[in-house]
């Protein structure tokens, strides 16, 4: 038992962040400062990734269109199809609003920082993960509202402006990454002397995201909006969805002939949904709807995906 706990120390830290957020959530002005600190940590993480990767690896990642196409298919085809097929089962159990939230979650783009961080931990194709995750979020700003309008609201939405989100993604991810690339000759020698630095920011940024996201949910009254039984059914549905997608993301890339590094990247980029982009998009798309019920599924799925991916990434990292 002690050996098992030693192998999954990062997972224990993830669970600790959820418990801490439940009983001691960051809120008010402190939440604002904590979000700023998290943003800085993520920017530093991508700067270090940029400094770590060679120019040849980045170019290869950008040109690896087959891998990006498969990640895109998982995010905007496989997830939505599973969500739509689950309607006869989930809507009677969860109710219309929670099912809408579940389906909305299936329409969202992938995460960015955690996909790249887990890919790095598991020794995958980090350059490919940067391109796939960023591309997923930018394209998702256009595709997600269309899917929501057609399959949930039944009418077009014309007031969604993705410009701000695109600018934020560029400033937070691509700019530090490019800066790290430009400064690689000066930074990389120091990184060789401090090999644990990138790993610390990989894990630390994920722990901060978990704590901040779950704190927001708790402050918003997460535990007072639904019954315990409904919450159990929703958690079970999210777990089953993640299991199905992960099994496909684990075996389909092998069957298609991708190498091991690309398989790791596809697995982590294809199996996630973003909470950071999902909440503000829901505020725009679901005006007049019970927003707390709409975003609850992605809040739960987000925590499950981070914990499960933390275990898997830690296990795969130890293989190397």
Number of C-alpha atoms within 10 A of each C-alpha: 6 7 7 8 11 11 15 17 14 19 21 15 16 24 18 15 21 20 15 15 22 19 10 14 22 23 17 10 9 11 15 13 13 17 17 12 14 19 16 13 18 26 22 21 28 27 26 25 26 29 25 21 17 15 15 9 13 18 12 13 21 15 12 15 14 10 20 24 12 19 27 23 14 24 24 22 14 17 24 22 14 15 19 15 10 16 17 9 11 20 15 10 15 20 12 15 18 25 25 24 22 29 26 25 30 28 27 29 30 31 25 26 24 26 28 29 30 30 31 23 21 25 20 26 23 28 26 28 30 28 20 30 26 23 18 24 23 18 15 22 21 13 16 22 24 19 21 24 16 13 15 16 15 11 11 12 14 10 9 12 12 14 10 9 16 16 11 11 16 15 13 19 21 19 16 22 26 16 15 24 23 15 15 22 13 12 17 20 12 12 16 11 9 11 10 11 14 21 15 11 19 26 19 19 23 23 22 19 23 22 24 22 20 24 24 19 19 18 16 13 11 17 13 9 12 16 9 11 11 14 18 12 14 22 16 13 19 20 16 12 18 19 15 14 19 20 12 17 23 18 12 16 20 14 8 10 10 15 12 14 16 22 23 26 31 30 26 29 32 31 26 30 26 21 24 15 18 23 18 12 21 20 16 14 20 15 9 8 12 13 17 21 20 25 25 23 25 25 24 18 25 22 20 17 20 22 20 16 23 26 19 18 23 19 15 17 16 12 9 7
